[in-house]
Each structure stands twice: as C-alpha cells, then as structure tokens.
Amino acid sequence: MAKKDRKKPAPEDFRSEALAQALEKQDMAAVALALRHGTTVVPLIKPGARDNPLDGGEVWTYRDRATGDVALLLFSDAKNKPENLPPGVGIYSAAWLKAFLGAHRDEITTVFLDIAGPHPMQAPPEELLKALEA
C-alpha cells in the first residue's frame, strides 16, 4: 500500500481572514468571535514533527528581561510575524488557544495580536479566556 502524500500547508493556510478583519476594525468583540470560531497563527521555537500529528511544536513566548512579564504573540497571518521572531509558525484552533491560555494563565501577562501591524491589539489573557469560553 502506497503512503499517502501529505499535502504541505500553503501560505494562505496560515491566515485567519476573520481575525484580520476584526483587528482592522479594532473591535474586541469581533476579535473574540474570530478566535472562538477560527484559527490563529502562533510563532514556534520548534515546529512539530511532520510524521506525528500529536506533536504541535513548541510555542514561542516573549519574556521581558526587566520585568519578567511573559507575552503570547498571535497573528492573523504568518506574513505579519516580524522577521526577528523564530521562523516557524503553527496554525491553531480555538480549543488549543483556550487550553494553552488556561494552562499558562499564571505565567502569561498579556497577549499581543499582530504586534507589528497592520492593526495591532493587546488583551489580557483572562479576557481572551472568557471570550473563548462564551
């Protein structure tokens, strides 16, 4: 039996049009809705193993050296990720985001959405968790 060819994700797969539109409007309710019903692009330190669907990779977070605060960066499009971040990205569901924020609620102090633009927003993780649980 021949191995099925695994289709490599296309660049357009690493995009959430609903999140991009919500950020453009700077509408937190629309951002919450987009996150709750769609996907988000997350920078990875180490991408997951291609042959292991259970390996989602290692998420990159930013730690401020002066304060120790930890930020999670989310993107509406992989093209919006600044070049100085690790090159890997993953596309994750609302269920993943809810579980990740829940597991790291004591560590993550803020969440930046499209931090480098074109329409950046910032939200406390508790606010996003409430939106994801609604």
BAZA-255581 format. One record per residue: y, x, z negated of N, C-alpha, C in turn; residue number from 0. Coordinates in Angstrom, 2 decimals, always signed. Atoms other than C-alpha are relative to their C-alpha. Layout:
BEGIN
r n_north=Y&n_east=X&n_up=Z&ca_north=Y&ca_east=X&ca_up=Z&c_north=Y&c_east=X&c_up=Z&resi=NUM
...
# end
This chain:
BEGIN
r n_north=-1.18&n_east=+0.85&n_up=+0.00&ca_north=+0.00&ca_east=+0.00&ca_up=+0.00&c_north=+1.24&c_east=+0.90&c_up=+0.00&resi=0
r n_north=-1.22&n_east=-0.82&n_up=-0.13&ca_north=+3.33&ca_east=+1.49&ca_up=+1.04&c_north=+0.99&c_east=-0.35&c_up=-1.09&resi=1
r n_north=-1.05&n_east=+0.20&n_up=+1.00&ca_north=+6.05&ca_east=+1.96&ca_up=-1.50&c_north=+1.17&c_east=-0.75&c_up=+0.62&resi=2
r n_north=-1.19&n_east=+0.71&n_up=-0.49&ca_north=+8.93&ca_east=-0.45&ca_up=-1.10&c_north=+1.19&c_east=+0.94&c_up=-0.05&resi=3
r n_north=-1.23&n_east=-0.80&n_up=+0.00&ca_north=+12.14&ca_east=+1.27&ca_up=-0.12&c_north=+0.99&c_east=-0.66&c_up=-0.94&resi=4
r n_north=-1.01&n_east=+0.51&n_up=+0.92&ca_north=+14.63&ca_east=+0.90&ca_up=-2.92&c_north=+1.34&c_east=+0.14&c_up=+0.66&resi=5
r n_north=-1.30&n_east=-0.02&n_up=-0.65&ca_north=+17.94&ca_east=-0.04&ca_up=-1.46&c_north=+1.03&c_east=+0.60&c_up=-0.96&resi=6
r n_north=-1.06&n_east=-0.63&n_up=+0.77&ca_north=+20.73&ca_east=+2.18&ca_up=-2.70&c_north=+1.18&c_east=-0.96&c_up=-0.07&resi=7
r n_north=-1.16&n_east=+0.89&n_up=+0.07&ca_north=+23.70&ca_east=+0.17&ca_up=-4.02&c_north=+1.11&c_east=+0.48&c_up=+0.92&resi=8
r n_north=-1.13&n_east=-0.32&n_up=-0.87&ca_north=+26.53&ca_east=+0.03&ca_up=-1.52&c_north=+1.27&c_east=+0.06&c_up=-0.85&resi=9
r n_north=-1.24&n_east=-0.11&n_up=+0.78&ca_north=+30.08&ca_east=+0.90&ca_up=-2.68&c_north=+0.57&c_east=-1.37&c_up=-0.41&resi=10
r n_north=-0.53&n_east=+1.32&n_up=+0.35&ca_north=+31.03&ca_east=-2.78&ca_up=-2.57&c_north=-0.77&c_east=-0.67&c_up=-1.13&resi=11
r n_north=+0.78&n_east=+0.54&n_up=+1.11&ca_north=+28.28&ca_east=-3.48&ca_up=-5.12&c_north=+0.58&c_east=+0.43&c_up=-1.35&resi=12
r n_north=-0.61&n_east=-0.49&n_up=+1.23&ca_north=+30.28&ca_east=-1.52&ca_up=-7.69&c_north=+1.42&c_east=-0.55&c_up=-0.12&resi=13
r n_north=-1.29&n_east=+0.69&n_up=+0.04&ca_north=+33.06&ca_east=-4.09&ca_up=-7.77&c_north=-0.21&c_east=-1.41&c_up=-0.54&resi=14
r n_north=-0.03&n_east=+1.39&n_up=+0.46&ca_north=+33.86&ca_east=-7.35&ca_up=-9.53&c_north=+1.30&c_east=-0.62&c_up=+0.49&resi=15
r n_north=-1.20&n_east=+0.62&n_up=-0.58&ca_north=+36.26&ca_east=-9.38&ca_up=-7.42&c_north=+0.67&c_east=-0.93&c_up=-1.01&resi=16
r n_north=-0.57&n_east=+0.92&n_up=+1.00&ca_north=+36.71&ca_east=-11.96&ca_up=-10.20&c_north=+0.80&c_east=+0.77&c_up=-1.06&resi=17
r n_north=-0.71&n_east=-0.81&n_up=+0.99&ca_north=+37.69&ca_east=-9.26&ca_up=-12.70&c_north=+1.26&c_east=+0.61&c_up=+0.61&resi=18
r n_north=-1.17&n_east=-0.57&n_up=-0.67&ca_north=+40.04&ca_east=-7.61&ca_up=-10.19&c_north=+1.12&c_east=-1.05&c_up=+0.11&resi=19
r n_north=-1.00&n_east=+1.06&n_up=-0.12&ca_north=+41.82&ca_east=-10.94&ca_up=-9.59&c_north=+0.59&c_east=-0.37&c_up=-1.35&resi=20
r n_north=-0.49&n_east=+0.33&n_up=+1.35&ca_north=+42.07&ca_east=-11.70&ca_up=-13.32&c_north=+0.95&c_east=+1.08&c_up=-0.51&resi=21
r n_north=-0.87&n_east=-1.09&n_up=+0.43&ca_north=+43.56&ca_east=-8.28&ca_up=-14.01&c_north=+1.32&c_east=-0.02&c_up=+0.77&resi=22
r n_north=-1.22&n_east=+0.08&n_up=-0.80&ca_north=+46.03&ca_east=-8.72&ca_up=-11.17&c_north=+0.96&c_east=-1.04&c_up=-0.58&resi=23
r n_north=-0.82&n_east=+1.06&n_up=+0.61&ca_north=+47.26&ca_east=-11.91&ca_up=-12.85&c_north=+0.39&c_east=+0.32&c_up=-1.44&resi=24
r n_north=-0.23&n_east=-0.35&n_up=+1.41&ca_north=+47.24&ca_east=-10.19&ca_up=-16.28&c_north=-0.28&c_east=-1.22&c_up=-0.90&resi=25
r n_north=+0.39&n_east=+1.23&n_up=+0.68&ca_north=+45.50&ca_east=-13.35&ca_up=-17.54&c_north=-1.25&c_east=+0.28&c_up=-0.83&resi=26
r n_north=+1.12&n_east=-0.35&n_up=+0.88&ca_north=+43.31&ca_east=-12.62&ca_up=-20.58&c_north=-1.11&c_east=-1.05&c_up=+0.04&resi=27
r n_north=+1.02&n_east=+1.04&n_up=-0.08&ca_north=+41.53&ca_east=-15.99&ca_up=-20.31&c_north=-0.84&c_east=+0.19&c_up=+1.27&resi=28
r n_north=+0.72&n_east=-0.23&n_up=-1.26&ca_north=+40.61&ca_east=-15.23&ca_up=-16.68&c_north=-0.84&c_east=+1.28&c_up=-0.09&resi=29
r n_north=+0.77&n_east=-1.23&n_up=+0.21&ca_north=+39.51&ca_east=-11.70&ca_up=-17.67&c_north=-1.25&c_east=-0.32&c_up=-0.80&resi=30
r n_north=+1.14&n_east=+0.38&n_up=+0.83&ca_north=+37.27&ca_east=-13.17&ca_up=-20.36&c_north=-1.03&c_east=-0.77&c_up=+0.82&resi=31
r n_north=+0.89&n_east=+0.78&n_up=-0.84&ca_north=+35.81&ca_east=-15.64&ca_up=-17.87&c_north=-0.73&c_east=+0.91&c_up=+1.00&resi=32
r n_north=+0.62&n_east=-0.92&n_up=-0.96&ca_north=+35.20&ca_east=-12.88&ca_up=-15.30&c_north=-1.05&c_east=+0.88&c_up=-0.67&resi=33
r n_north=+0.98&n_east=-0.82&n_up=+0.73&ca_north=+33.47&ca_east=-10.70&ca_up=-17.89&c_north=-1.21&c_east=-0.81&c_up=-0.43&resi=34
r n_north=+1.08&n_east=+0.85&n_up=+0.49&ca_north=+31.41&ca_east=-13.60&ca_up=-19.21&c_north=-0.96&c_east=-0.41&c_up=+1.12&resi=35
r n_north=+0.84&n_east=+0.52&n_up=-1.09&ca_north=+30.13&ca_east=-14.68&ca_up=-15.79&c_north=-0.24&c_east=+1.01&c_up=+1.12&resi=36
r n_north=+0.16&n_east=-0.97&n_up=-1.08&ca_north=+30.16&ca_east=-11.48&ca_up=-13.79&c_north=-0.48&c_east=+1.34&c_up=-0.50&resi=37
r n_north=+0.41&n_east=-1.36&n_up=+0.32&ca_north=+29.69&ca_east=-7.75&ca_up=-13.92&c_north=+1.25&c_east=+0.85&c_up=-0.19&resi=38
r n_north=-1.07&n_east=-0.96&n_up=+0.19&ca_north=+31.78&ca_east=-4.75&ca_up=-14.81&c_north=-0.53&c_east=+1.40&c_up=+0.29&resi=39
r n_north=+0.36&n_east=-1.38&n_up=-0.33&ca_north=+31.78&ca_east=-1.11&ca_up=-13.74&c_north=+0.29&c_east=+0.86&c_up=-1.22&resi=40
r n_north=-0.09&n_east=-0.83&n_up=+1.21&ca_north=+31.20&ca_east=+1.41&ca_up=-16.54&c_north=-0.27&c_east=+1.46&c_up=+0.37&resi=41
r n_north=+0.27&n_east=-1.42&n_up=-0.26&ca_north=+31.52&ca_east=+5.22&ca_up=-16.36&c_north=-1.20&c_east=+0.49&c_up=-0.82&resi=42
r n_north=+1.20&n_east=-0.51&n_up=+0.65&ca_north=+28.32&ca_east=+7.07&ca_up=-17.21&c_north=+0.05&c_east=+1.52&c_up=-0.11&resi=43
r n_north=+0.18&n_east=-1.45&n_up=+0.17&ca_north=+27.75&ca_east=+10.54&ca_up=-18.64&c_north=-1.18&c_east=+0.42&c_up=+0.85&resi=44
r n_north=+1.24&n_east=-0.29&n_up=-0.70&ca_north=+24.28&ca_east=+10.44&ca_up=-17.19&c_north=-0.53&c_east=-1.30&c_up=+0.59&resi=45
r n_north=+0.57&n_east=+1.21&n_up=-0.61&ca_north=+23.08&ca_east=+7.85&ca_up=-14.66&c_north=-1.46&c_east=-0.17&c_up=-0.42&resi=46
r n_north=+1.39&n_east=+0.27&n_up=+0.34&ca_north=+19.74&ca_east=+6.18&ca_up=-15.38&c_north=-0.94&c_east=+0.54&c_up=+1.06&resi=47
r n_north=+1.03&n_east=-0.47&n_up=-0.93&ca_north=+16.52&ca_east=+7.36&ca_up=-13.78&c_north=-0.25&c_east=-1.06&c_up=+1.06&resi=48
r n_north=+0.18&n_east=+0.94&n_up=-1.11&ca_north=+16.10&ca_east=+5.77&ca_up=-10.35&c_north=-1.32&c_east=-0.78&c_up=-0.09&resi=49
r n_north=+1.32&n_east=+0.64&n_up=+0.02&ca_north=+12.42&ca_east=+5.00&ca_up=-10.94&c_north=-0.28&c_east=-0.77&c_up=-1.27&resi=50
r n_north=+0.19&n_east=+0.71&n_up=+1.26&ca_north=+12.94&ca_east=+3.41&ca_up=-14.36&c_north=+1.09&c_east=-1.05&c_up=-0.15&resi=51
r n_north=-1.01&n_east=+1.05&n_up=+0.10&ca_north=+14.74&ca_east=+0.05&ca_up=-14.28&c_north=+0.47&c_east=-0.26&c_up=-1.44&resi=52
r n_north=-0.40&n_east=+0.19&n_up=+1.40&ca_north=+14.87&ca_east=+0.10&ca_up=-18.10&c_north=+1.00&c_east=+1.07&c_up=-0.45&resi=53
r n_north=-0.92&n_east=-1.08&n_up=+0.34&ca_north=+16.96&ca_east=+3.30&ca_up=-18.08&c_north=+1.35&c_east=-0.30&c_up=+0.65&resi=54
r n_north=-1.32&n_east=+0.36&n_up=-0.51&ca_north=+20.58&ca_east=+2.18&ca_up=-17.73&c_north=+0.98&c_east=+1.15&c_up=+0.03&resi=55
r n_north=-0.90&n_east=-1.15&n_up=+0.04&ca_north=+22.03&ca_east=+5.63&ca_up=-18.20&c_north=+0.70&c_east=+0.09&c_up=-1.34&resi=56
r n_north=-0.74&n_east=-0.23&n_up=+1.24&ca_north=+24.32&ca_east=+6.96&ca_up=-20.90&c_north=+1.48&c_east=-0.28&c_up=+0.23&resi=57
r n_north=-1.39&n_east=+0.43&n_up=-0.17&ca_north=+27.71&ca_east=+5.25&ca_up=-21.20&c_north=+0.95&c_east=+1.05&c_up=-0.55&resi=58
r n_north=-1.04&n_east=-0.93&n_up=+0.41&ca_north=+30.78&ca_east=+7.48&ca_up=-21.41&c_north=+1.08&c_east=-0.78&c_up=-0.74&resi=59
r n_north=-1.13&n_east=+0.56&n_up=+0.74&ca_north=+33.41&ca_east=+6.63&ca_up=-24.03&c_north=+1.00&c_east=+1.12&c_up=-0.26&resi=60
r n_north=-1.06&n_east=-0.97&n_up=+0.27&ca_north=+36.70&ca_east=+8.33&ca_up=-24.81&c_north=+0.29&c_east=+0.05&c_up=-1.49&resi=61
r n_north=-0.36&n_east=-0.18&n_up=+1.41&ca_north=+37.35&ca_east=+9.76&ca_up=-28.28&c_north=+1.30&c_east=+0.78&c_up=-0.07&resi=62
r n_north=-1.28&n_east=-0.67&n_up=+0.21&ca_north=+40.94&ca_east=+10.60&ca_up=-29.21&c_north=-0.20&c_east=+1.08&c_up=-1.06&resi=63
r n_north=+0.23&n_east=-1.11&n_up=+0.93&ca_north=+40.79&ca_east=+14.03&ca_up=-30.83&c_north=+0.90&c_east=-0.08&c_up=-1.23&resi=64
r n_north=-0.96&n_east=+0.06&n_up=+1.11&ca_north=+43.85&ca_east=+13.37&ca_up=-33.00&c_north=-0.38&c_east=-1.08&c_up=-1.02&resi=65
r n_north=+0.25&n_east=+1.11&n_up=+0.91&ca_north=+42.79&ca_east=+10.01&ca_up=-34.45&c_north=-1.49&c_east=-0.30&c_up=-0.22&resi=66
r n_north=+1.42&n_east=+0.32&n_up=+0.08&ca_north=+39.05&ca_east=+9.82&ca_up=-33.83&c_north=-0.33&c_east=-1.36&c_up=+0.58&resi=67
r n_north=+0.23&n_east=+1.32&n_up=-0.60&ca_north=+39.52&ca_east=+6.40&ca_up=-32.18&c_north=-0.85&c_east=+0.13&c_up=+1.26&resi=68
r n_north=+0.89&n_east=+0.01&n_up=-1.16&ca_north=+36.91&ca_east=+5.54&ca_up=-29.55&c_north=+0.36&c_east=-1.18&c_up=+0.89&resi=69
r n_north=-0.32&n_east=+1.04&n_up=-0.97&ca_north=+37.73&ca_east=+3.60&ca_up=-26.40&c_north=-1.13&c_east=-0.12&c_up=+1.01&resi=70
r n_north=+0.92&n_east=+0.29&n_up=-1.09&ca_north=+35.38&ca_east=+1.96&ca_up=-23.93&c_north=+0.86&c_east=-0.31&c_up=+1.22&resi=71
r n_north=-0.74&n_east=+0.24&n_up=-1.23&ca_north=+36.66&ca_east=+2.02&ca_up=-20.36&c_north=-0.86&c_east=-0.84&c_up=+0.94&resi=72
r n_north=+0.67&n_east=+0.88&n_up=-0.95&ca_north=+35.70&ca_east=-0.79&ca_up=-17.99&c_north=+0.86&c_east=-0.08&c_up=+1.25&resi=73
r n_north=-0.72&n_east=+0.04&n_up=-1.27&ca_north=+36.62&ca_east=-1.11&ca_up=-14.33&c_north=-0.44&c_east=-1.19&c_up=+0.83&resi=74
r n_north=+0.31&n_east=+1.09&n_up=-0.92&ca_north=+36.81&ca_east=-3.93&ca_up=-11.83&c_north=-0.61&c_east=+0.55&c_up=+1.29&resi=75
r n_north=+0.46&n_east=-0.62&n_up=-1.23&ca_north=+35.97&ca_east=-1.47&ca_up=-9.05&c_north=-0.21&c_east=+1.49&c_up=-0.28&resi=76
r n_north=+0.27&n_east=-1.42&n_up=+0.20&ca_north=+34.41&ca_east=+2.00&ca_up=-9.04&c_north=+1.13&c_east=+0.86&c_up=+0.57&resi=77
r n_north=-1.11&n_east=-0.75&n_up=-0.59&ca_north=+37.36&ca_east=+3.11&ca_up=-6.87&c_north=+1.16&c_east=+0.16&c_up=-0.97&resi=78
r n_north=-1.09&n_east=-0.06&n_up=+0.98&ca_north=+39.68&ca_east=+2.50&ca_up=-9.85&c_north=-0.25&c_east=+1.02&c_up=-1.11&resi=79
r n_north=+0.34&n_east=-0.97&n_up=+1.03&ca_north=+37.88&ca_east=+5.06&ca_up=-12.02&c_north=+0.70&c_east=+1.33&c_up=+0.31&resi=80
r n_north=-0.67&n_east=-1.28&n_up=-0.25&ca_north=+40.02&ca_east=+8.20&ca_up=-12.41&c_north=-1.00&c_east=+1.11&c_up=+0.28&resi=81
r n_north=+0.86&n_east=-1.12&n_up=-0.40&ca_north=+38.58&ca_east=+11.36&ca_up=-10.89&c_north=-0.39&c_east=+0.90&c_up=-1.16&resi=82
r n_north=+0.29&n_east=-0.92&n_up=+1.11&ca_north=+38.73&ca_east=+13.23&ca_up=-14.21&c_north=-1.07&c_east=-0.53&c_up=-0.95&resi=83
r n_north=+1.11&n_east=+0.54&n_up=+0.79&ca_north=+36.04&ca_east=+10.96&ca_up=-15.73&c_north=-1.31&c_east=+0.46&c_up=+0.63&resi=84
r n_north=+1.30&n_east=-0.37&n_up=-0.60&ca_north=+32.34&ca_east=+11.72&ca_up=-15.24&c_north=-0.21&c_east=-0.78&c_up=+1.30&resi=85
r n_north=+0.12&n_east=+0.63&n_up=-1.32&ca_north=+31.34&ca_east=+10.92&ca_up=-11.64&c_north=-0.91&c_east=-1.23&c_up=+0.05&resi=86
r n_north=+0.95&n_east=+1.12&n_up=-0.05&ca_north=+28.54&ca_east=+8.46&ca_up=-12.46&c_north=+0.61&c_east=-1.31&c_up=-0.45&resi=87
r n_north=-0.38&n_east=+1.34&n_up=+0.42&ca_north=+29.06&ca_east=+4.71&ca_up=-12.74&c_north=-1.23&c_east=-0.89&c_up=+0.00&resi=88
r n_north=+1.03&n_east=+1.02&n_up=+0.01&ca_north=+26.87&ca_east=+1.76&ca_up=-13.54&c_north=+0.68&c_east=-1.35&c_up=+0.10&resi=89
r n_north=-0.55&n_east=+1.35&n_up=-0.03&ca_north=+27.37&ca_east=-1.93&ca_up=-12.96&c_north=-0.84&c_east=-0.83&c_up=-0.96&resi=90
r n_north=+0.70&n_east=+0.66&n_up=+1.09&ca_north=+26.51&ca_east=-4.04&ca_up=-15.97&c_north=+0.40&c_east=-1.46&c_up=-0.13&resi=91
r n_north=-0.17&n_east=+1.44&n_up=+0.18&ca_north=+26.17&ca_east=-7.70&ca_up=-16.83&c_north=+0.74&c_east=-0.31&c_up=-1.30&resi=92
r n_north=-0.65&n_east=+0.48&n_up=+1.22&ca_north=+27.92&ca_east=-9.75&ca_up=-19.49&c_north=-0.92&c_east=+0.17&c_up=-1.20&resi=93
r n_north=+0.97&n_east=-0.14&n_up=+1.11&ca_north=+24.74&ca_east=-9.67&ca_up=-21.60&c_north=-0.01&c_east=+1.45&c_up=-0.50&resi=94
r n_north=-0.04&n_east=-1.40&n_up=+0.39&ca_north=+24.81&ca_east=-5.87&ca_up=-21.56&c_north=+1.28&c_east=+0.31&c_up=-0.77&resi=95
r n_north=-1.29&n_east=-0.28&n_up=+0.64&ca_north=+28.52&ca_east=-5.74&ca_up=-22.45&c_north=+0.03&c_east=-0.60&c_up=-1.41&resi=96
r n_north=+0.04&n_east=+0.65&n_up=+1.32&ca_north=+28.02&ca_east=-8.19&ca_up=-25.32&c_north=-0.87&c_east=+0.82&c_up=-0.96&resi=97
r n_north=+0.90&n_east=-0.78&n_up=+0.85&ca_north=+25.08&ca_east=-6.17&ca_up=-26.68&c_north=+0.61&c_east=+1.36&c_up=-0.34&resi=98
r n_north=-0.59&n_east=-1.31&n_up=+0.22&ca_north=+26.91&ca_east=-2.85&ca_up=-26.27&c_north=+1.15&c_east=-0.09&c_up=-1.00&resi=99
r n_north=-1.13&n_east=+0.16&n_up=+0.93&ca_north=+30.09&ca_east=-4.06&ca_up=-27.99&c_north=-0.49&c_east=-0.38&c_up=-1.39&resi=100
r n_north=+0.55&n_east=+0.40&n_up=+1.29&ca_north=+28.03&ca_east=-5.69&ca_up=-30.72&c_north=-0.62&c_east=+1.17&c_up=-0.74&resi=101
r n_north=+0.67&n_east=-1.15&n_up=+0.62&ca_north=+26.02&ca_east=-2.53&ca_up=-31.35&c_north=+0.99&c_east=+1.07&c_up=-0.44&resi=102
r n_north=-0.97&n_east=-1.06&n_up=+0.28&ca_north=+29.12&ca_east=-0.32&ca_up=-31.40&c_north=+1.32&c_east=-0.55&c_up=-0.55&resi=103
r n_north=-1.24&n_east=+0.66&n_up=+0.46&ca_north=+31.63&ca_east=-2.70&ca_up=-32.99&c_north=+0.73&c_east=+0.80&c_up=-1.08&resi=104
r n_north=-0.65&n_east=-0.79&n_up=+1.04&ca_north=+32.30&ca_east=-0.30&ca_up=-35.87&c_north=+0.57&c_east=+1.32&c_up=+0.54&resi=105
r n_north=-0.46&n_east=-1.26&n_up=-0.60&ca_north=+32.94&ca_east=+2.64&ca_up=-33.52&c_north=+1.14&c_east=-0.21&c_up=+0.99&resi=106
r n_north=-0.98&n_east=+0.22&n_up=-1.08&ca_north=+34.91&ca_east=+1.24&ca_up=-30.57&c_north=+1.22&c_east=-0.70&c_up=-0.56&resi=107
r n_north=-1.24&n_east=+0.56&n_up=+0.54&ca_north=+38.53&ca_east=+0.60&ca_up=-31.47&c_north=+0.79&c_east=-0.77&c_up=+1.05&resi=108
r n_north=-0.70&n_east=+0.72&n_up=-1.07&ca_north=+39.80&ca_east=-0.58&ca_up=-28.07&c_north=-0.80&c_east=+0.07&c_up=+1.29&resi=109
r n_north=+0.62&n_east=+0.03&n_up=-1.32&ca_north=+38.66&ca_east=-1.48&ca_up=-24.57&c_north=+1.13&c_east=+0.01&c_up=+1.03&resi=110
r n_north=-0.96&n_east=-0.06&n_up=-1.10&ca_north=+40.69&ca_east=-0.46&ca_up=-21.54&c_north=-0.66&c_east=-0.51&c_up=+1.27&resi=111
r n_north=+0.48&n_east=+0.53&n_up=-1.27&ca_north=+40.26&ca_east=-2.34&ca_up=-18.29&c_north=+0.87&c_east=+0.58&c_up=+1.11&resi=112
r n_north=-0.73&n_east=-0.66&n_up=-1.11&ca_north=+41.24&ca_east=-0.44&ca_up=-15.11&c_north=+1.17&c_east=+0.82&c_up=-0.54&resi=113
r n_north=-1.01&n_east=-0.78&n_up=+0.72&ca_north=+43.12&ca_east=+2.07&ca_up=-17.29&c_north=+1.00&c_east=+0.69&c_up=+0.93&resi=114
r n_north=-0.89&n_east=-0.70&n_up=-0.92&ca_north=+44.57&ca_east=+3.89&ca_up=-14.27&c_north=+0.59&c_east=-0.93&c_up=+1.06&resi=115
r n_north=-0.56&n_east=+0.96&n_up=-0.94&ca_north=+45.52&ca_east=+0.71&ca_up=-12.45&c_north=-1.02&c_east=-0.44&c_up=+1.03&resi=116
r n_north=-1.36&n_east=+0.40&n_up=-0.30&ca_north=+46.25&ca_east=-1.01&ca_up=-10.29&c_north=+0.61&c_east=-1.00&c_up=-0.99&resi=117
r n_north=-0.51&n_east=+1.00&n_up=+0.95&ca_north=+46.54&ca_east=-3.67&ca_up=-13.04&c_north=-0.69&c_east=+0.19&c_up=-1.35&resi=118
r n_north=+0.70&n_east=-0.29&n_up=+1.26&ca_north=+45.54&ca_east=-2.16&ca_up=-16.40&c_north=+0.26&c_east=-1.04&c_up=-1.09&resi=119
r n_north=-0.11&n_east=+0.84&n_up=+1.20&ca_north=+44.92&ca_east=-4.18&ca_up=-19.53&c_north=-0.77&c_east=+0.69&c_up=-1.12&resi=120
r n_north=+0.67&n_east=-0.53&n_up=+1.18&ca_north=+43.79&ca_east=-3.38&ca_up=-23.05&c_north=-0.33&c_east=-1.18&c_up=-0.90&resi=121
r n_north=+0.39&n_east=+1.08&n_up=+0.90&ca_north=+41.93&ca_east=-5.58&ca_up=-25.53&c_north=-0.82&c_east=+0.57&c_up=-1.15&resi=122
r n_north=+0.87&n_east=-0.41&n_up=+1.10&ca_north=+40.37&ca_east=-5.22&ca_up=-28.95&c_north=-1.44&c_east=-0.44&c_up=+0.29&resi=123
r n_north=+1.38&n_east=+0.37&n_up=-0.27&ca_north=+36.56&ca_east=-5.24&ca_up=-28.78&c_north=-0.39&c_east=-1.36&c_up=-0.61&resi=124
r n_north=+0.32&n_east=+1.30&n_up=+0.63&ca_north=+36.44&ca_east=-8.22&ca_up=-31.18&c_north=+0.41&c_east=-1.17&c_up=+0.90&resi=125
r n_north=-0.48&n_east=+1.05&n_up=-0.90&ca_north=+38.48&ca_east=-10.30&ca_up=-28.72&c_north=-0.95&c_east=-0.18&c_up=+1.18&resi=126
r n_north=+0.93&n_east=+0.09&n_up=-1.12&ca_north=+36.13&ca_east=-9.46&ca_up=-25.86&c_north=-1.34&c_east=-0.56&c_up=-0.46&resi=127
r n_north=+1.25&n_east=+0.56&n_up=+0.52&ca_north=+33.08&ca_east=-10.19&ca_up=-28.03&c_north=+0.10&c_east=-1.51&c_up=-0.15&resi=128
r n_north=-0.19&n_east=+1.45&n_up=+0.14&ca_north=+34.48&ca_east=-13.63&ca_up=-28.88&c_north=-0.03&c_east=-0.68&c_up=+1.36&resi=129
r n_north=-0.02&n_east=+0.57&n_up=-1.35&ca_north=+35.11&ca_east=-14.26&ca_up=-25.17&c_north=-1.39&c_east=-0.03&c_up=+0.60&resi=130
r n_north=+1.35&n_east=-0.07&n_up=-0.55&ca_north=+31.58&ca_east=-13.19&ca_up=-24.26&c_north=-0.95&c_east=-0.98&c_up=-0.70&resi=131
r n_north=+0.86&n_east=+0.91&n_up=+0.76&ca_north=+30.08&ca_east=-15.41&ca_up=-26.97&c_north=+0.37&c_east=-1.46&c_up=+0.23&resi=132
r n_north=-0.47&n_east=+1.38&n_up=-0.19&ca_north=+32.08&ca_east=-18.51&ca_up=-25.95&c_north=-0.86&c_east=-0.75&c_up=+0.98&resi=133
# end
